[in-house]
């Protein structure tokens, strides 16, 4: 399993794999914490009732922003930026 993860991430040292696991876990936890605070603000101050659609949109947007931030913080910004570029090419039109 460890070899499969290292091939997928193209990271041979175990410390780099640990760094990726740490980045994704911190990003996920922070995303849920911040999204909960934003949803509370929208519900209490803006008068928007909490719906599952709003939660999904908040978590999706917040996760992407925080992932870029934490990857920059841990020095893996280039890796994630490459993944975003591949995703952009997937959805762009071929002319």
C-alpha positions, -999 to 999 in steps of 0.1 A, spaced: 0 0 0 28 24 8 45 17 -25 12 24 -43 8 57 -26 44 67 -33 40 59 -70 7 78 -72 22 109 -56 55 105 -74 72 109 -40 97 83 -29 108 96 5 84 86 33 88 121 48 72 136 17 43 112 18 38 121 55 39 158 45 11 152 19 -10 133 45 -5 162 70 -14 188 44 -46 171 34 -57 164 70 -50 199 82 -68 213 51 -99 192 57 -101 200 94 -96 237 88 -121 237 59 -149 222 81 -141 246 109 -142 277 86 -172 266 66 -191 261 98 -183 296 109 -194 310 75 -226 290 75 -234 303 111 -228 339 99 -251 334 69 -278 317 90 -278 343 118 -269 376 103 -278 374 66 -310 355 72 -302 326 50 -314 292 62 -289 265 62 -293 240 34 -272 212 23 -264 229 -11 -250 259 7 -228 237 29 -215 217 -1 -206 249 -20 -189 264 10 -169 233 17 -159 230 -19 -147 265 -23 -131 268 11 -112 235 6 -96 246 -26 -85 279 -12 -71 263 20 -54 236 0 -34 262 -20 -26 280 12 -14 250 32 6 236 2 23 270 -1 30 269 37 45 234 36 64 240 3 44 219 -20 27 246 -40 43 236 -73 28 201 -70 -8 213 -64 -5 240 -90 4 213 -115 -27 193 -106 -49 224 -110 -33 230 -145 -41 194 -155 -77 198 -142 -80 230 -162 -68 213 -194 -94 185 -188 -122 210 -188 -110 234 -215 -123 232 -250 -100 219 -278 -100 243 -307 
